[in-house]
Amino acid sequence: MTIKKVCIYGAGAIGGWMGVKLAQAGFDVSVVARGATLTALQQHGLRLQTGEAVASVQVKTSADPAALGVQDLVIIAVKAPAMAEVAQAIAPLIGPDTVVLTAMNGVPWWFFEGFGAQYAGTRLKAVDPDGAIARAIPAKHIVGCVVHASCSLNSPGFVKNHFGNKLIIGEPSGEKTPRVLALAALLERAGHEVVVSEQIQKDTWYKLWGNMTVNPISAFTGATTDLILGDPLVRDFISKIMLEAKEIGARIGIPIDQQPEDRHAVTLKLGAFKTSMLQDVEAGKTVELDALVTVVKELGELTQVPTPFTDALLGLSRLHARVHGLY
């Protein structure tokens, strides 16, 4: 498989970071963008700050995917609430052999593709209510991606990478296909640390296990992660939610061999940092509650695991977001 043309759909923090690195590695990078981001890319190129160094690359950009044409690789790096709109517009980018890499937070719409035993093929209404996303992006095109990096936007089209450079990628079926190995080599050429997963759903679920709690709590409290985990009552609340999710994971074939305290220790090492959801609240952007929390409630119902603590978190988070026009 040869990949030359790469389109970034969603030039926010993660998409922009990946786009600059791919362009620097010599790939033909284009970006679907609108509004202030489109203007910034046209005027300044796509920019990335790493430490004190700033890189700028020129990329093709358009608000209309049809103007960019069929791609070899499409990287979807939008927040989950934007996916319905992406599904309506993405068709001109996808040819018979196009790979669609989903570099997104939370549980994706394709989660039960090629996975899940008795739950295989289940559509998750929290993330794809009417199946429109699955119809627009056929499963055969998808490779999953879990991002372990912290990036933010200095301004539209200008990304800052704080720490981390790791991408975990995998076929939904878990197979190590020629295309996923080729994709791993491509991303390594662009300077990423890449792991090819034997079960990308497990990596997705493990990341969710850590951020499905701290993200929404930061959003409605305004607190950084050190303060959230430093409060013993809040920390206990988080642990109870994580135990519910751990039991759900066990029932769908993703056992987690850690306890919540093990994960808290990892998060605390990151220091006082703002979650992506808190950054969204501060920027007045829609929060991705459904892919991080609503979907866990749905999976609890599917697997018959009671989720009273997850439900409480969802209720509080959803109410806060609705009051502020962010959900």
C-alpha positions in Angstrom: 0.0 0.0 0.0 1.4 3.4 -1.0 0.3 6.5 0.9 1.2 9.9 -0.5 -1.9 12.0 -0.1 -3.0 12.6 3.5 -6.0 14.7 4.6 -6.5 15.9 8.1 -10.2 16.3 9.0 -10.1 18.5 12.0 -7.1 20.7 12.4 -7.4 21.2 16.1 -4.7 20.4 18.6 -4.2 16.7 17.7 -4.9 16.9 14.0 -2.7 20.0 13.6 0.2 18.3 15.5 0.0 15.2 13.3 -0.4 17.3 10.1 2.8 19.3 10.6 4.8 16.2 11.3 3.5 14.4 8.3 4.1 17.4 6.0 7.7 17.7 7.4 8.2 14.0 6.5 7.3 14.8 2.9 3.7 13.7 2.5 1.2 15.7 0.5 -0.9 17.0 3.3 -4.3 18.8 3.0 -6.7 20.0 5.6 -10.5 20.4 5.8 -11.0 23.5 7.8 -13.4 26.5 8.1 -13.7 29.9 9.7 -10.8 31.2 11.6 -8.8 28.0 11.2 -9.1 28.1 7.4 -8.0 31.8 7.3 -5.1 31.1 9.6 -3.9 28.2 7.5 -4.1 30.2 4.3 -2.2 33.1 5.9 0.4 31.4 8.1 0.4 27.7 7.1 -0.1 25.0 9.8 2.2 25.7 12.8 3.5 23.6 15.6 5.4 24.7 18.7 7.6 22.1 20.5 9.5 23.6 23.4 10.7 27.0 22.1 10.9 25.8 18.5 8.1 26.7 16.0 7.7 24.9 12.7 5.4 26.1 9.9 4.3 24.0 6.9 2.2 25.0 3.9 -0.8 22.7 3.3 -3.7 22.6 0.9 -6.8 23.6 2.7 -10.5 24.0 1.9 -13.8 24.0 3.7 -15.1 21.7 1.0 -13.7 18.1 1.0 -14.7 17.8 -2.7 -12.0 20.4 -3.5 -9.3 18.2 -2.1 -10.4 14.9 -3.8 -9.8 11.3 -3.0 -7.0 10.6 -0.4 -4.8 7.7 0.4 -5.2 8.4 4.2 -7.8 10.5 6.0 -7.1 11.3 9.6 -10.2 12.2 11.5 -9.2 14.3 14.5 -12.4 16.0 15.5 -14.2 15.9 18.8 -17.0 13.3 18.8 -19.9 15.8 18.7 -18.7 16.9 15.2 -18.8 13.4 13.7 -22.4 13.7 12.4 -21.4 16.7 10.3 -18.2 15.0 9.2 -20.2 12.0 8.0 -22.3 14.2 5.8 -19.3 15.7 4.0 -16.5 13.2 4.0 -17.5 11.1 0.9 -15.3 12.9 -1.7 -12.2 12.1 0.3 -12.8 8.3 0.4 -11.8 6.1 -2.5 -11.9 2.2 -2.7 -8.6 1.9 -0.8 -8.6 4.9 1.4 -7.6 4.3 5.0 -9.5 6.3 7.6 -7.6 6.7 10.9 -9.7 7.8 13.8 -7.6 9.8 16.2 -10.3 10.6 18.7 -11.2 10.4 22.4 -13.7 8.1 23.8 -15.6 5.1 22.5 -15.8 5.3 18.7 -18.9 4.3 16.6 -17.0 1.3 15.2 -16.2 -0.2 18.6 -18.0 -3.5 18.1 -16.7 -4.0 14.5 -14.8 -7.4 14.5 -14.9 -7.5 18.3 -17.2 -8.1 21.3 -18.3 -11.7 21.2 -22.1 -11.7 21.6 -22.0 -7.9 21.3 -20.2 -7.8 18.0 -21.9 -5.6 15.5 -23.9 -3.6 18.1 -24.5 0.0 17.2 -23.9 2.4 20.1 -26.6 4.9 20.0 -24.7 7.3 22.3 -22.1 7.9 19.5 -24.0 7.0 16.3 -27.7 7.5 17.1 -29.1 6.6 13.6 -26.2 4.8 12.1 -25.4 7.7 9.7 -21.7 7.7 10.6 -21.3 3.9 10.0 -23.0 4.3 6.6 -20.8 7.3 5.6 -17.5 5.6 6.6 -17.7 1.8 5.8 -15.9 -0.3 8.4 -13.5 -1.7 5.9 -11.8 1.7 5.7 -11.2 2.1 9.4 -8.0 1.8 11.4 -8.3 2.9 15.1 -5.9 5.2 16.8 -5.3 6.0 20.5 -3.3 9.2 21.0 -1.0 9.5 24.1 0.1 13.2 23.8 -1.0 16.5 25.3 -1.5 19.3 22.8 -3.4 22.6 22.8 -4.0 25.5 20.5 -2.1 28.7 20.9 -4.5 30.1 18.3 -6.3 28.7 15.3 -4.0 26.6 13.2 -1.1 27.0 15.7 -0.6 23.9 17.9 1.6 23.5 21.0 2.8 20.0 21.9 3.2 19.9 25.7 4.3 16.3 26.1 3.9 12.8 24.6 4.4 11.5 21.1 2.8 8.1 21.2 0.2 6.6 18.8 -1.4 3.2 19.2 -3.0 2.0 16.0 -4.9 -1.1 15.1 -7.4 -2.8 12.9 -10.8 -3.2 14.6 -10.4 -7.0 14.0 -7.0 -7.0 15.7 -5.3 -8.4 12.6 -1.8 -7.2 11.7 -2.6 -6.5 8.1 -0.2 -5.1 5.5 -1.9 -1.8 5.5 -1.7 -1.3 9.3 2.0 -2.2 9.3 2.5 0.2 6.4 0.6 2.9 8.3 2.8 2.3 11.4 5.9 2.8 9.2 4.5 6.0 7.7 3.7 7.5 11.2 7.2 6.5 12.5 8.7 8.2 9.5 6.8 11.3 10.6 8.5 11.1 14.0 5.8 9.4 16.1 6.4 6.6 18.5 4.0 3.9 17.1 2.6 0.7 18.6 0.5 -1.7 16.5 -2.2 -3.1 18.8 -3.6 -6.6 18.8 -6.8 -5.2 20.2 -7.3 -1.5 19.7 -10.6 -1.6 21.6 -8.6 -2.5 24.7 -6.3 0.4 24.3 -9.3 2.7 23.6 -11.1 1.4 26.8 -8.0 1.7 28.9 -7.5 5.4 28.0 -11.2 6.0 28.6 -10.9 4.3 32.0 -8.7 7.2 33.0 -10.3 10.1 31.3 -14.0 9.4 31.5 -14.0 10.8 35.0 -11.3 13.4 35.3 -12.4 15.1 32.0 -16.0 15.9 32.9 -15.2 16.7 36.6 -12.6 19.2 35.4 -15.2 20.7 33.0 -17.8 21.5 35.7 -15.4 22.4 38.5 -12.7 24.2 36.5 -10.0 22.2 38.5 -6.8 20.8 37.2 -6.1 17.1 37.6 -3.9 17.4 40.7 -6.7 19.2 42.6 -9.3 16.7 41.4 -7.3 13.7 42.6 -6.1 15.6 45.7 -9.6 15.7 47.2 -10.2 12.4 48.9 -14.0 12.5 48.4 -13.7 13.3 44.7 -11.0 10.7 44.3 -13.3 8.0 46.0 -16.2 9.0 43.7 -13.9 8.6 40.7 -12.7 5.2 41.9 -16.3 4.0 42.2 -17.0 5.0 38.6 -13.9 3.3 37.4 -14.9 0.1 39.1 -18.2 0.2 37.3 -16.4 0.6 34.0 -13.9 -2.1 34.9 -16.8 -4.6 35.3 -18.3 -3.5 32.0 -14.9 -4.0 30.3 -14.6 -7.5 31.8 -18.0 -8.5 30.3 -17.2 -7.3 26.8 -13.8 -9.0 26.7 -11.5 -6.2 27.9 -10.4 -7.1 31.4 -8.2 -4.4 33.2 -5.7 -5.9 35.6 -5.3 -2.7 37.6 -7.1 -1.0 40.4 -8.3 2.7 40.2 -5.5 3.7 42.6 -2.9 2.4 40.1 -4.3 4.7 37.4 -4.5 7.7 39.8 -0.8 7.4 40.5 -0.1 7.6 36.7 -2.3 10.6 36.3 -0.8 12.4 39.3 2.6 12.2 37.7 1.4 14.5 35.0 1.1 17.3 37.5 -1.4 20.2 37.4 -2.7 20.0 33.9 -6.0 21.0 32.2 -7.9 18.2 30.5 -9.0 18.6 26.9 -12.6 18.9 28.1 -11.8 21.8 30.5 -10.0 23.5 27.6 -13.2 23.1 25.5 -15.3 24.6 28.2 -13.0 27.6 28.5 -13.1 28.0 24.8 -16.9 27.8 24.7 -16.8 24.6 22.6 -19.2 21.7 22.7 -18.1 19.0 25.2 -17.8 15.3 24.1 -19.7 13.8 27.0 -21.5 11.2 24.9 -18.4 9.4 23.7 -16.8 9.5 27.2 -19.7 9.0 29.7 -23.1 8.5 28.0 -21.7 5.5 26.1 -20.5 3.9 29.3 -24.0 4.2 30.7 -25.3 2.5 27.5 -22.7 -0.2 27.8 -23.7 -0.8 31.4 -27.3 -1.3 30.2 -26.1 -3.6 27.4 -24.0 -5.8 29.8 -26.4 -5.5 32.8 -23.9 -3.8 35.0 -25.5 -1.2 37.4 -23.9 2.2 36.9 -25.2 4.5 39.7 -21.9 6.5 40.0 -21.5 6.8 36.3 -25.1 8.0 36.1 -24.4 10.7 38.7 -21.4 11.9 36.9 -23.3 12.1 33.6 -26.2 13.9 35.1 -24.0 16.6 36.7 -21.8 17.0 33.7 -24.7 17.1 31.3 -26.5 19.7 33.4 -23.5 22.0 33.6 -22.9 21.7 29.9 -26.5 22.4 29.0 -26.6 25.5 31.3 -23.6 26.8 29.5 -24.8 26.0 26.0 -22.1 23.4 25.5 -24.2 20.2 25.0 
